[in-house]
Amino acid sequence: MNYIIVVFKARTETLSFASILRGYNVPFQIINTPRSLNLSCGISVKMPAAKRDLAESIISHKGFQSFAGIF
């Protein structure tokens, strides 16, 4: 399965994003951010690549200030 990693600089926003995904019944994992990204609070959300549009929509509508990117 292809997946994406959604990265935030603030741990609270990472957890908030994960909570929103749970409400949409989107499978996800909270993972340690890969060192190569070196952008975040240390944790990120790994989710199916097929749900990228939903992730972008959530980020845009909720106005996450610490959003660092989707990889």
PDB file of N, CA, C, O and CB in Angstrom:
ATOM      1  N   MET A   1       0.840  -1.175   0.000  1.00  0.00           N
ATOM      2  CA  MET A   1       0.000   0.000   0.000  1.00  0.00           C
ATOM      3  C   MET A   1       0.889   1.244   0.000  1.00  0.00           C
ATOM      4  O   MET A   1       1.879   1.309   0.729  1.00  0.00           O
ATOM      5  CB  MET A   1      -0.958  -0.005   1.218  1.00  0.00           C
ATOM      6  N   ASN A   2       0.529   2.222  -0.818  1.00  0.00           N
ATOM      7  CA  ASN A   2       1.229   3.505  -0.829  1.00  0.00           C
ATOM      8  C   ASN A   2       0.714   4.353   0.316  1.00  0.00           C
ATOM      9  O   ASN A   2      -0.470   4.314   0.654  1.00  0.00           O
ATOM     10  CB  ASN A   2       1.044   4.239  -2.186  1.00  0.00           C
ATOM     11  N   TYR A   3       1.611   5.116   0.905  1.00  0.00           N
ATOM     12  CA  TYR A   3       1.212   5.957   2.024  1.00  0.00           C
ATOM     13  C   TYR A   3       1.911   7.307   1.938  1.00  0.00           C
ATOM     14  O   TYR A   3       2.874   7.483   1.192  1.00  0.00           O
ATOM     15  CB  TYR A   3       1.531   5.269   3.362  1.00  0.00           C
ATOM     16  N   ILE A   4       1.403   8.252   2.718  1.00  0.00           N
ATOM     17  CA  ILE A   4       2.017   9.564   2.863  1.00  0.00           C
ATOM     18  C   ILE A   4       2.303   9.792   4.336  1.00  0.00           C
ATOM     19  O   ILE A   4       1.730   9.142   5.211  1.00  0.00           O
ATOM     20  CB  ILE A   4       1.103  10.689   2.286  1.00  0.00           C
ATOM     21  N   ILE A   5       3.199  10.728   4.585  1.00  0.00           N
ATOM     22  CA  ILE A   5       3.507  11.126   5.954  1.00  0.00           C
ATOM     23  C   ILE A   5       3.180  12.608   6.063  1.00  0.00           C
ATOM     24  O   ILE A   5       3.716  13.433   5.322  1.00  0.00           O
ATOM     25  CB  ILE A   5       5.015  10.831   6.331  1.00  0.00           C
ATOM     26  N   VAL A   6       2.293  12.933   6.997  1.00  0.00           N
ATOM     27  CA  VAL A   6       1.878  14.313   7.219  1.00  0.00           C
ATOM     28  C   VAL A   6       2.638  14.815   8.449  1.00  0.00           C
ATOM     29  O   VAL A   6       2.572  14.225   9.528  1.00  0.00           O
ATOM     30  CB  VAL A   6       0.307  14.430   7.412  1.00  0.00           C
ATOM     31  N   VAL A   7       3.364  15.928   8.252  1.00  0.00           N
ATOM     32  CA  VAL A   7       4.282  16.417   9.274  1.00  0.00           C
ATOM     33  C   VAL A   7       3.847  17.791   9.792  1.00  0.00           C
ATOM     34  O   VAL A   7       3.509  18.689   9.021  1.00  0.00           O
ATOM     35  CB  VAL A   7       5.709  16.486   8.718  1.00  0.00           C
ATOM     36  N   PHE A   8       3.868  17.922  11.101  1.00  0.00           N
ATOM     37  CA  PHE A   8       3.585  19.189  11.777  1.00  0.00           C
ATOM     38  C   PHE A   8       4.760  19.508  12.688  1.00  0.00           C
ATOM     39  O   PHE A   8       5.497  18.608  13.092  1.00  0.00           O
ATOM     40  CB  PHE A   8       2.241  19.123  12.589  1.00  0.00           C
ATOM     41  N   LYS A   9       4.938  20.781  13.012  1.00  0.00           N
ATOM     42  CA  LYS A   9       6.007  21.192  13.929  1.00  0.00           C
ATOM     43  C   LYS A   9       5.556  21.166  15.382  1.00  0.00           C
ATOM     44  O   LYS A   9       6.381  21.243  16.292  1.00  0.00           O
ATOM     45  CB  LYS A   9       6.497  22.587  13.571  1.00  0.00           C
ATOM     46  N   ALA A  10       4.248  21.058  15.602  1.00  0.00           N
ATOM     47  CA  ALA A  10       3.706  21.037  16.967  1.00  0.00           C
ATOM     48  C   ALA A  10       3.011  19.703  17.241  1.00  0.00           C
ATOM     49  O   ALA A  10       2.168  19.247  16.469  1.00  0.00           O
ATOM     50  CB  ALA A  10       2.717  22.213  17.182  1.00  0.00           C
ATOM     51  N   ARG A  11       3.383  19.106  18.341  1.00  0.00           N
ATOM     52  CA  ARG A  11       2.824  17.810  18.734  1.00  0.00           C
ATOM     53  C   ARG A  11       1.301  17.884  18.894  1.00  0.00           C
ATOM     54  O   ARG A  11       0.597  16.955  18.498  1.00  0.00           O
ATOM     55  CB  ARG A  11       3.467  17.331  20.044  1.00  0.00           C
ATOM     56  N   THR A  12       0.794  18.960  19.460  1.00  0.00           N
ATOM     57  CA  THR A  12      -0.656  19.081  19.674  1.00  0.00           C
ATOM     58  C   THR A  12      -1.414  19.084  18.348  1.00  0.00           C
ATOM     59  O   THR A  12      -2.499  18.511  18.252  1.00  0.00           O
ATOM     60  CB  THR A  12      -0.977  20.362  20.461  1.00  0.00           C
ATOM     61  N   GLU A  13      -0.849  19.724  17.329  1.00  0.00           N
ATOM     62  CA  GLU A  13      -1.526  19.743  16.031  1.00  0.00           C
ATOM     63  C   GLU A  13      -1.446  18.382  15.340  1.00  0.00           C
ATOM     64  O   GLU A  13      -2.366  17.997  14.619  1.00  0.00           O
ATOM     65  CB  GLU A  13      -0.918  20.823  15.130  1.00  0.00           C
ATOM     66  N   THR A  14      -0.360  17.658  15.555  1.00  0.00           N
ATOM     67  CA  THR A  14      -0.259  16.295  15.010  1.00  0.00           C
ATOM     68  C   THR A  14      -1.370  15.434  15.593  1.00  0.00           C
ATOM     69  O   THR A  14      -2.054  14.717  14.864  1.00  0.00           O
ATOM     70  CB  THR A  14       1.134  15.667  15.318  1.00  0.00           C
ATOM     71  N   LEU A  15      -1.545  15.504  16.888  1.00  0.00           N
ATOM     72  CA  LEU A  15      -2.566  14.700  17.565  1.00  0.00           C
ATOM     73  C   LEU A  15      -3.979  15.160  17.200  1.00  0.00           C
ATOM     74  O   LEU A  15      -4.888  14.337  17.086  1.00  0.00           O
ATOM     75  CB  LEU A  15      -2.372  14.771  19.083  1.00  0.00           C
ATOM     76  N   SER A  16      -4.164  16.447  17.021  1.00  0.00           N
ATOM     77  CA  SER A  16      -5.462  16.978  16.605  1.00  0.00           C
ATOM     78  C   SER A  16      -5.817  16.484  15.202  1.00  0.00           C
ATOM     79  O   SER A  16      -6.952  16.075  14.955  1.00  0.00           O
ATOM     80  CB  SER A  16      -5.453  18.521  16.644  1.00  0.00           C
ATOM     81  N   PHE A  17      -4.856  16.523  14.295  1.00  0.00           N
ATOM     82  CA  PHE A  17      -5.068  16.032  12.938  1.00  0.00           C
ATOM     83  C   PHE A  17      -5.441  14.551  12.965  1.00  0.00           C
ATOM     84  O   PHE A  17      -6.361  14.131  12.263  1.00  0.00           O
ATOM     85  CB  PHE A  17      -3.808  16.256  12.076  1.00  0.00           C
ATOM     86  N   ALA A  18      -4.738  13.765  13.766  1.00  0.00           N
ATOM     87  CA  ALA A  18      -5.033  12.333  13.888  1.00  0.00           C
ATOM     88  C   ALA A  18      -6.445  12.114  14.413  1.00  0.00           C
ATOM     89  O   ALA A  18      -7.145  11.211  13.954  1.00  0.00           O
ATOM     90  CB  ALA A  18      -4.014  11.649  14.815  1.00  0.00           C
ATOM     91  N   SER A  19      -6.863  12.924  15.360  1.00  0.00           N
ATOM     92  CA  SER A  19      -8.206  12.809  15.912  1.00  0.00           C
ATOM     93  C   SER A  19      -9.265  13.087  14.848  1.00  0.00           C
ATOM     94  O   SER A  19     -10.294  12.412  14.798  1.00  0.00           O
ATOM     95  CB  SER A  19      -8.378  13.766  17.089  1.00  0.00           C
ATOM     96  N   ILE A  20      -9.014  14.071  14.007  1.00  0.00           N
ATOM     97  CA  ILE A  20      -9.954  14.382  12.921  1.00  0.00           C
ATOM     98  C   ILE A  20     -10.029  13.206  11.947  1.00  0.00           C
ATOM     99  O   ILE A  20     -11.116  12.836  11.502  1.00  0.00           O
ATOM    100  CB  ILE A  20      -9.526  15.680  12.173  1.00  0.00           C
ATOM    101  N   LEU A  21      -8.874  12.618  11.615  1.00  0.00           N
ATOM    102  CA  LEU A  21      -8.864  11.449  10.721  1.00  0.00           C
ATOM    103  C   LEU A  21      -9.686  10.310  11.308  1.00  0.00           C
ATOM    104  O   LEU A  21     -10.407   9.617  10.589  1.00  0.00           O
ATOM    105  CB  LEU A  21      -7.419  10.976  10.464  1.00  0.00           C
ATOM    106  N   ARG A  22      -9.574  10.125  12.613  1.00  0.00           N
ATOM    107  CA  ARG A  22     -10.339   9.069  13.283  1.00  0.00           C
ATOM    108  C   ARG A  22     -11.832   9.287  13.066  1.00  0.00           C
ATOM    109  O   ARG A  22     -12.577   8.329  12.861  1.00  0.00           O
ATOM    110  CB  ARG A  22     -10.015   9.030  14.798  1.00  0.00           C
ATOM    111  N   GLY A  23     -12.269  10.535  13.109  1.00  0.00           N
ATOM    112  CA  GLY A  23     -13.670  10.866  12.882  1.00  0.00           C
ATOM    113  C   GLY A  23     -14.143  10.535  11.470  1.00  0.00           C
ATOM    114  O   GLY A  23     -15.325  10.276  11.247  1.00  0.00           O
ATOM    115  N   TYR A  24     -13.214  10.547  10.522  1.00  0.00           N
ATOM    116  CA  TYR A  24     -13.527  10.178   9.130  1.00  0.00           C
ATOM    117  C   TYR A  24     -13.301   8.690   8.865  1.00  0.00           C
ATOM    118  O   TYR A  24     -13.446   8.236   7.730  1.00  0.00           O
ATOM    119  CB  TYR A  24     -12.678  11.005   8.163  1.00  0.00           C
ATOM    120  N   ASN A  25     -12.952   7.940   9.887  1.00  0.00           N
ATOM    121  CA  ASN A  25     -12.650   6.505   9.770  1.00  0.00           C
ATOM    122  C   ASN A  25     -11.521   6.225   8.784  1.00  0.00           C
ATOM    123  O   ASN A  25     -11.544   5.223   8.069  1.00  0.00           O
ATOM    124  CB  ASN A  25     -13.893   5.745   9.343  1.00  0.00           C
ATOM    125  N   VAL A  26     -10.535   7.116   8.753  1.00  0.00           N
ATOM    126  CA  VAL A  26      -9.363   6.928   7.897  1.00  0.00           C
ATOM    127  C   VAL A  26      -8.311   6.177   8.718  1.00  0.00           C
ATOM    128  O   VAL A  26      -7.979   6.593   9.828  1.00  0.00           O
ATOM    129  CB  VAL A  26      -8.801   8.313   7.365  1.00  0.00           C
ATOM    130  N   PRO A  27      -7.789   5.074   8.176  1.00  0.00           N
ATOM    131  CA  PRO A  27      -6.733   4.371   8.907  1.00  0.00           C
ATOM    132  C   PRO A  27      -5.462   5.222   8.932  1.00  0.00           C
ATOM    133  O   PRO A  27      -5.097   5.832   7.927  1.00  0.00           O
ATOM    134  CB  PRO A  27      -6.448   2.986   8.265  1.00  0.00           C
ATOM    135  N   PHE A  28      -4.806   5.257  10.063  1.00  0.00           N
ATOM    136  CA  PHE A  28      -3.564   6.024  10.188  1.00  0.00           C
ATOM    137  C   PHE A  28      -2.730   5.438  11.306  1.00  0.00           C
ATOM    138  O   PHE A  28      -3.205   4.649  12.122  1.00  0.00           O
ATOM    139  CB  PHE A  28      -3.851   7.526  10.452  1.00  0.00           C
ATOM    140  N   GLN A  29      -1.477   5.845  11.320  1.00  0.00           N
ATOM    141  CA  GLN A  29      -0.574   5.501  12.418  1.00  0.00           C
ATOM    142  C   GLN A  29       0.154   6.768  12.820  1.00  0.00           C
ATOM    143  O   GLN A  29       0.505   7.585  11.969  1.00  0.00           O
ATOM    144  CB  GLN A  29       0.437   4.367  12.011  1.00  0.00           C
ATOM    145  N   ILE A  30       0.380   6.931  14.095  1.00  0.00           N
ATOM    146  CA  ILE A  30       1.267   7.981  14.565  1.00  0.00           C
ATOM    147  C   ILE A  30       2.648   7.343  14.653  1.00  0.00           C
ATOM    148  O   ILE A  30       2.844   6.343  15.344  1.00  0.00           O
ATOM    149  CB  ILE A  30       0.797   8.588  15.960  1.00  0.00           C
ATOM    150  N   ILE A  31       3.599   7.936  13.941  1.00  0.00           N
ATOM    151  CA  ILE A  31       4.935   7.363  13.841  1.00  0.00           C
ATOM    152  C   ILE A  31       5.984   8.394  14.252  1.00  0.00           C
ATOM    153  O   ILE A  31       5.705   9.591  14.315  1.00  0.00           O
ATOM    154  CB  ILE A  31       5.204   6.861  12.409  1.00  0.00           C
ATOM    155  N   ASN A  32       7.177   7.917  14.527  1.00  0.00           N
ATOM    156  CA  ASN A  32       8.305   8.817  14.710  1.00  0.00           C
ATOM    157  C   ASN A  32       8.650   9.404  13.345  1.00  0.00           C
ATOM    158  O   ASN A  32       8.768   8.669  12.364  1.00  0.00           O
ATOM    159  CB  ASN A  32       9.537   8.077  15.347  1.00  0.00           C
ATOM    160  N   THR A  33       8.809  10.694  13.278  1.00  0.00           N
ATOM    161  CA  THR A  33       9.139  11.342  12.014  1.00  0.00           C
ATOM    162  C   THR A  33      10.514  10.861  11.556  1.00  0.00           C
ATOM    163  O   THR A  33      11.466  10.873  12.337  1.00  0.00           O
ATOM    164  CB  THR A  33       9.111  12.894  12.155  1.00  0.00           C
ATOM    165  N   PRO A  34      10.625  10.441  10.303  1.00  0.00           N
ATOM    166  CA  PRO A  34      11.939  10.025   9.796  1.00  0.00           C
ATOM    167  C   PRO A  34      12.968  11.139   9.971  1.00  0.00           C
ATOM    168  O   PRO A  34      12.673  12.307   9.722  1.00  0.00           O
ATOM    169  CB  PRO A  34      11.842   9.624   8.310  1.00  0.00           C
ATOM    170  N   ARG A  35      14.149  10.782  10.389  1.00  0.00           N
ATOM    171  CA  ARG A  35      15.204  11.767  10.625  1.00  0.00           C
ATOM    172  C   ARG A  35      15.519  12.591   9.391  1.00  0.00           C
ATOM    173  O   ARG A  35      15.895  13.759   9.496  1.00  0.00           O
ATOM    174  CB  ARG A  35      16.454  11.079  11.099  1.00  0.00           C
ATOM    175  N   SER A  36      15.365  11.985   8.224  1.00  0.00           N
ATOM    176  CA  SER A  36      15.688  12.699   6.990  1.00  0.00           C
ATOM    177  C   SER A  36      14.790  13.926   6.785  1.00  0.00           C
ATOM    178  O   SER A  36      15.167  14.853   6.068  1.00  0.00           O
ATOM    179  CB  SER A  36      15.561  11.758   5.794  1.00  0.00           C
ATOM    180  N   LEU A  37      13.611  13.937   7.405  1.00  0.00           N
ATOM    181  CA  LEU A  37      12.722  15.088   7.268  1.00  0.00           C
ATOM    182  C   LEU A  37      13.109  16.213   8.218  1.00  0.00           C
ATOM    183  O   LEU A  37      13.007  17.388   7.863  1.00  0.00           O
ATOM    184  CB  LEU A  37      11.281  14.671   7.519  1.00  0.00           C
ATOM    185  N   ASN A  38      13.549  15.868   9.413  1.00  0.00           N
ATOM    186  CA  ASN A  38      14.102  16.819  10.376  1.00  0.00           C
ATOM    187  C   ASN A  38      13.323  18.143  10.447  1.00  0.00           C
ATOM    188  O   ASN A  38      13.928  19.214  10.507  1.00  0.00           O
ATOM    189  CB  ASN A  38      15.542  17.103  10.027  1.00  0.00           C
ATOM    190  N   LEU A  39      12.008  18.073  10.440  1.00  0.00           N
ATOM    191  CA  LEU A  39      11.183  19.278  10.397  1.00  0.00           C
ATOM    192  C   LEU A  39      10.202  19.402  11.542  1.00  0.00           C
ATOM    193  O   LEU A  39       9.540  20.432  11.665  1.00  0.00           O
ATOM    194  CB  LEU A  39      10.439  19.321   9.126  1.00  0.00           C
ATOM    195  N   SER A  40      10.089  18.411  12.367  1.00  0.00           N
ATOM    196  CA  SER A  40       8.886  18.367  13.190  1.00  0.00           C
ATOM    197  C   SER A  40       9.154  18.233  14.675  1.00  0.00           C
ATOM    198  O   SER A  40      10.278  18.351  15.162  1.00  0.00           O
ATOM    199  CB  SER A  40       8.031  17.245  12.754  1.00  0.00           C
ATOM    200  N   CYS A  41       8.054  17.979  15.365  1.00  0.00           N
ATOM    201  CA  CYS A  41       8.057  17.788  16.809  1.00  0.00           C
ATOM    202  C   CYS A  41       8.523  16.391  17.192  1.00  0.00           C
ATOM    203  O   CYS A  41       8.680  16.092  18.376  1.00  0.00           O
ATOM    204  CB  CYS A  41       6.674  18.043  17.374  1.00  0.00           C
ATOM    205  N   GLY A  42       8.745  15.532  16.198  1.00  0.00           N
ATOM    206  CA  GLY A  42       9.197  14.175  16.485  1.00  0.00           C
ATOM    207  C   GLY A  42       8.204  13.099  16.112  1.00  0.00           C
ATOM    208  O   GLY A  42       8.580  11.941  15.933  1.00  0.00           O
ATOM    209  N   ILE A  43       6.928  13.470  15.992  1.00  0.00           N
ATOM    210  CA  ILE A  43       5.925  12.492  15.560  1.00  0.00           C
ATOM    211  C   ILE A  43       5.182  13.036  14.342  1.00  0.00           C
ATOM    212  O   ILE A  43       5.055  14.246  14.157  1.00  0.00           O
ATOM    213  CB  ILE A  43       4.926  12.166  16.714  1.00  0.00           C
ATOM    214  N   SER A  44       4.702  12.122  13.530  1.00  0.00           N
ATOM    215  CA  SER A  44       3.950  12.463  12.326  1.00  0.00           C
ATOM    216  C   SER A  44       2.826  11.461  12.145  1.00  0.00           C
ATOM    217  O   SER A  44       2.718  10.482  12.885  1.00  0.00           O
ATOM    218  CB  SER A  44       4.871  12.488  11.077  1.00  0.00           C
ATOM    219  N   VAL A  45       1.988  11.722  11.146  1.00  0.00           N
ATOM    220  CA  VAL A  45       0.877  10.830  10.838  1.00  0.00           C
ATOM    221  C   VAL A  45       1.153  10.143   9.505  1.00  0.00           C
ATOM    222  O   VAL A  45       1.402  10.795   8.492  1.00  0.00           O
ATOM    223  CB  VAL A  45      -0.473  11.608  10.795  1.00  0.00           C
ATOM    224  N   LYS A  46       1.104   8.818   9.529  1.00  0.00           N
ATOM    225  CA  LYS A  46       1.247   8.007   8.314  1.00  0.00           C
ATOM    226  C   LYS A  46      -0.151   7.534   7.934  1.00  0.00           C
ATOM    227  O   LYS A  46      -0.874   6.972   8.757  1.00  0.00           O
ATOM    228  CB  LYS A  46       2.239   6.780   8.529  1.00  0.00           C
ATOM    229  N   MET A  47      -0.525   7.772   6.666  1.00  0.00           N
ATOM    230  CA  MET A  47      -1.880   7.436   6.230  1.00  0.00           C
ATOM    231  C   MET A  47      -1.862   7.035   4.762  1.00  0.00           C
ATOM    232  O   MET A  47      -0.869   7.281   4.077  1.00  0.00           O
ATOM    233  CB  MET A  47      -2.846   8.626   6.457  1.00  0.00           C
ATOM    234  N   PRO A  48      -2.935   6.421   4.256  1.00  0.00           N
ATOM    235  CA  PRO A  48      -2.972   6.000   2.860  1.00  0.00           C
ATOM    236  C   PRO A  48      -2.846   7.183   1.894  1.00  0.00           C
ATOM    237  O   PRO A  48      -3.473   8.226   2.084  1.00  0.00           O
ATOM    238  CB  PRO A  48      -4.261   5.245   2.584  1.00  0.00           C
ATOM    239  N   ALA A  49      -2.036   7.003   0.871  1.00  0.00           N
ATOM    240  CA  ALA A  49      -1.853   8.048  -0.136  1.00  0.00           C
ATOM    241  C   ALA A  49      -3.166   8.379  -0.837  1.00  0.00           C
ATOM    242  O   ALA A  49      -3.356   9.506  -1.294  1.00  0.00           O
ATOM    243  CB  ALA A  49      -0.806   7.618  -1.164  1.00  0.00           C
ATOM    244  N   ALA A  50      -4.063   7.418  -0.925  1.00  0.00           N
ATOM    245  CA  ALA A  50      -5.358   7.640  -1.576  1.00  0.00           C
ATOM    246  C   ALA A  50      -6.199   8.683  -0.846  1.00  0.00           C
ATOM    247  O   ALA A  50      -7.161   9.202  -1.412  1.00  0.00           O
ATOM    248  CB  ALA A  50      -6.129   6.333  -1.663  1.00  0.00           C
ATOM    249  N   LYS A  51      -5.855   8.992   0.381  1.00  0.00           N
ATOM    250  CA  LYS A  51      -6.607   9.968   1.180  1.00  0.00           C
ATOM    251  C   LYS A  51      -5.905  11.333   1.237  1.00  0.00           C
ATOM    252  O   LYS A  51      -6.242  12.166   2.078  1.00  0.00           O
ATOM    253  CB  LYS A  51      -6.811   9.433   2.599  1.00  0.00           C
ATOM    254  N   ARG A  52      -4.938  11.560   0.350  1.00  0.00           N
ATOM    255  CA  ARG A  52      -4.186  12.821   0.352  1.00  0.00           C
ATOM    256  C   ARG A  52      -5.108  14.042   0.194  1.00  0.00           C
ATOM    257  O   ARG A  52      -4.937  15.045   0.887  1.00  0.00           O
ATOM    258  CB  ARG A  52      -3.142  12.809  -0.773  1.00  0.00           C
ATOM    259  N   ASP A  53      -6.080  13.952  -0.716  1.00  0.00           N
ATOM    260  CA  ASP A  53      -6.998  15.086  -0.916  1.00  0.00           C
ATOM    261  C   ASP A  53      -7.740  15.434   0.368  1.00  0.00           C
ATOM    262  O   ASP A  53      -7.917  16.610   0.685  1.00  0.00           O
ATOM    263  CB  ASP A  53      -8.007  14.768  -2.028  1.00  0.00           C
ATOM    264  N   LEU A  54      -8.169  14.427   1.099  1.00  0.00           N
ATOM    265  CA  LEU A  54      -8.848  14.660   2.366  1.00  0.00           C
ATOM    266  C   LEU A  54      -7.893  15.328   3.356  1.00  0.00           C
ATOM    267  O   LEU A  54      -8.277  16.273   4.045  1.00  0.00           O
ATOM    268  CB  LEU A  54      -9.392  13.335   2.944  1.00  0.00           C
ATOM    269  N   ALA A  55      -6.669  14.848   3.429  1.00  0.00           N
ATOM    270  CA  ALA A  55      -5.680  15.433   4.341  1.00  0.00           C
ATOM    271  C   ALA A  55      -5.466  16.907   4.014  1.00  0.00           C
ATOM    272  O   ALA A  55      -5.452  17.747   4.914  1.00  0.00           O
ATOM    273  CB  ALA A  55      -4.340  14.665   4.260  1.00  0.00           C
ATOM    274  N   GLU A  56      -5.299  17.224   2.740  1.00  0.00           N
ATOM    275  CA  GLU A  56      -5.082  18.612   2.331  1.00  0.00           C
ATOM    276  C   GLU A  56      -6.293  19.487   2.668  1.00  0.00           C
ATOM    277  O   GLU A  56      -6.148  20.637   3.082  1.00  0.00           O
ATOM    278  CB  GLU A  56      -4.784  18.682   0.824  1.00  0.00           C
ATOM    279  N   SER A  57      -7.472  18.929   2.487  1.00  0.00           N
ATOM    280  CA  SER A  57      -8.695  19.663   2.798  1.00  0.00           C
ATOM    281  C   SER A  57      -8.795  19.960   4.299  1.00  0.00           C
ATOM    282  O   SER A  57      -9.123  21.078   4.695  1.00  0.00           O
ATOM    283  CB  SER A  57      -9.924  18.868   2.331  1.00  0.00           C
ATOM    284  N   ILE A  58      -8.517  18.971   5.110  1.00  0.00           N
ATOM    285  CA  ILE A  58      -8.560  19.147   6.569  1.00  0.00           C
ATOM    286  C   ILE A  58      -7.561  20.221   6.994  1.00  0.00           C
ATOM    287  O   ILE A  58      -7.896  21.121   7.764  1.00  0.00           O
ATOM    288  CB  ILE A  58      -8.256  17.805   7.298  1.00  0.00           C
ATOM    289  N   ILE A  59      -6.341  20.120   6.489  1.00  0.00           N
ATOM    290  CA  ILE A  59      -5.287  21.069   6.864  1.00  0.00           C
ATOM    291  C   ILE A  59      -5.683  22.483   6.470  1.00  0.00           C
ATOM    292  O   ILE A  59      -5.494  23.425   7.240  1.00  0.00           O
ATOM    293  CB  ILE A  59      -3.947  20.689   6.203  1.00  0.00           C
ATOM    294  N   SER A  60      -6.225  22.627   5.287  1.00  0.00           N
ATOM    295  CA  SER A  60      -6.613  23.952   4.808  1.00  0.00           C
ATOM    296  C   SER A  60      -7.790  24.530   5.593  1.00  0.00           C
ATOM    297  O   SER A  60      -7.789  25.716   5.920  1.00  0.00           O
ATOM    298  CB  SER A  60      -6.964  23.886   3.333  1.00  0.00           C
ATOM    299  N   HIS A  61      -8.784  23.712   5.895  1.00  0.00           N
ATOM    300  CA  HIS A  61      -9.963  24.214   6.602  1.00  0.00           C
ATOM    301  C   HIS A  61      -9.724  24.466   8.091  1.00  0.00           C
ATOM    302  O   HIS A  61     -10.331  25.361   8.680  1.00  0.00           O
ATOM    303  CB  HIS A  61     -11.095  23.241   6.442  1.00  0.00           C
ATOM    304  N   LYS A  62      -8.849  23.684   8.688  1.00  0.00           N
ATOM    305  CA  LYS A  62      -8.588  23.845  10.124  1.00  0.00           C
ATOM    306  C   LYS A  62      -7.496  24.880  10.400  1.00  0.00           C
ATOM    307  O   LYS A  62      -7.326  25.312  11.540  1.00  0.00           O
ATOM    308  CB  LYS A  62      -8.189  22.505  10.736  1.00  0.00           C
ATOM    309  N   GLY A  63      -6.758  25.279   9.366  1.00  0.00           N
ATOM    310  CA  GLY A  63      -5.749  26.309   9.532  1.00  0.00           C
ATOM    311  C   GLY A  63      -4.603  25.936  10.462  1.00  0.00           C
ATOM    312  O   GLY A  63      -4.161  26.763  11.259  1.00  0.00           O
ATOM    313  N   PHE A  64      -4.128  24.726  10.371  1.00  0.00           N
ATOM    314  CA  PHE A  64      -3.007  24.303  11.216  1.00  0.00           C
ATOM    315  C   PHE A  64      -1.793  25.203  10.981  1.00  0.00           C
ATOM    316  O   PHE A  64      -1.280  25.275   9.864  1.00  0.00           O
ATOM    317  CB  PHE A  64      -2.640  22.824  10.935  1.00  0.00           C
ATOM    318  N   GLN A  65      -1.346  25.874  12.007  1.00  0.00           N
ATOM    319  CA  GLN A  65      -0.228  26.817  11.903  1.00  0.00           C
ATOM    320  C   GLN A  65       1.126  26.130  11.792  1.00  0.00           C
ATOM    321  O   GLN A  65       2.061  26.703  11.232  1.00  0.00           O
ATOM    322  CB  GLN A  65      -0.222  27.733  13.096  1.00  0.00           C
ATOM    323  N   SER A  66       1.249  24.927  12.308  1.00  0.00           N
ATOM    324  CA  SER A  66       2.547  24.263  12.352  1.00  0.00           C
ATOM    325  C   SER A  66       2.720  23.223  11.249  1.00  0.00           C
ATOM    326  O   SER A  66       3.672  22.443  11.282  1.00  0.00           O
ATOM    327  CB  SER A  66       2.738  23.609  13.693  1.00  0.00           C
ATOM    328  N   PHE A  67       1.822  23.202  10.284  1.00  0.00           N
ATOM    329  CA  PHE A  67       1.920  22.240   9.192  1.00  0.00           C
ATOM    330  C   PHE A  67       3.255  22.421   8.472  1.00  0.00           C
ATOM    331  O   PHE A  67       3.616  23.533   8.087  1.00  0.00           O
ATOM    332  CB  PHE A  67       0.736  22.403   8.203  1.00  0.00           C
ATOM    333  N   ALA A  68       3.988  21.310   8.293  1.00  0.00           N
ATOM    334  CA  ALA A  68       5.323  21.377   7.672  1.00  0.00           C
ATOM    335  C   ALA A  68       5.376  20.710   6.305  1.00  0.00           C
ATOM    336  O   ALA A  68       6.310  20.958   5.543  1.00  0.00           O
ATOM    337  CB  ALA A  68       6.347  20.733   8.579  1.00  0.00           C
ATOM    338  N   GLY A  69       4.399  19.871   5.976  1.00  0.00           N
ATOM    339  CA  GLY A  69       4.387  19.273   4.651  1.00  0.00           C
ATOM    340  C   GLY A  69       3.844  17.853   4.630  1.00  0.00           C
ATOM    341  O   GLY A  69       3.645  17.207   5.659  1.00  0.00           O
ATOM    342  N   ILE A  70       3.613  17.398   3.386  1.00  0.00           N
ATOM    343  CA  ILE A  70       3.178  16.019   3.152  1.00  0.00           C
ATOM    344  C   ILE A  70       4.262  15.365   2.311  1.00  0.00           C
ATOM    345  O   ILE A  70       4.670  15.890   1.275  1.00  0.00           O
ATOM    346  CB  ILE A  70       1.757  15.951   2.437  1.00  0.00           C
ATOM    347  N   PHE A  71       4.712  14.230   2.768  1.00  0.00           N
ATOM    348  CA  PHE A  71       5.816  13.532   2.088  1.00  0.00           C
ATOM    349  C   PHE A  71       5.427  12.104   1.760  1.00  0.00           C
ATOM    350  O   PHE A  71       6.226  11.363   1.188  1.00  0.00           O
ATOM    351  CB  PHE A  71       7.085  13.542   2.956  1.00  0.00           C
TER     352      PHE A  71
END
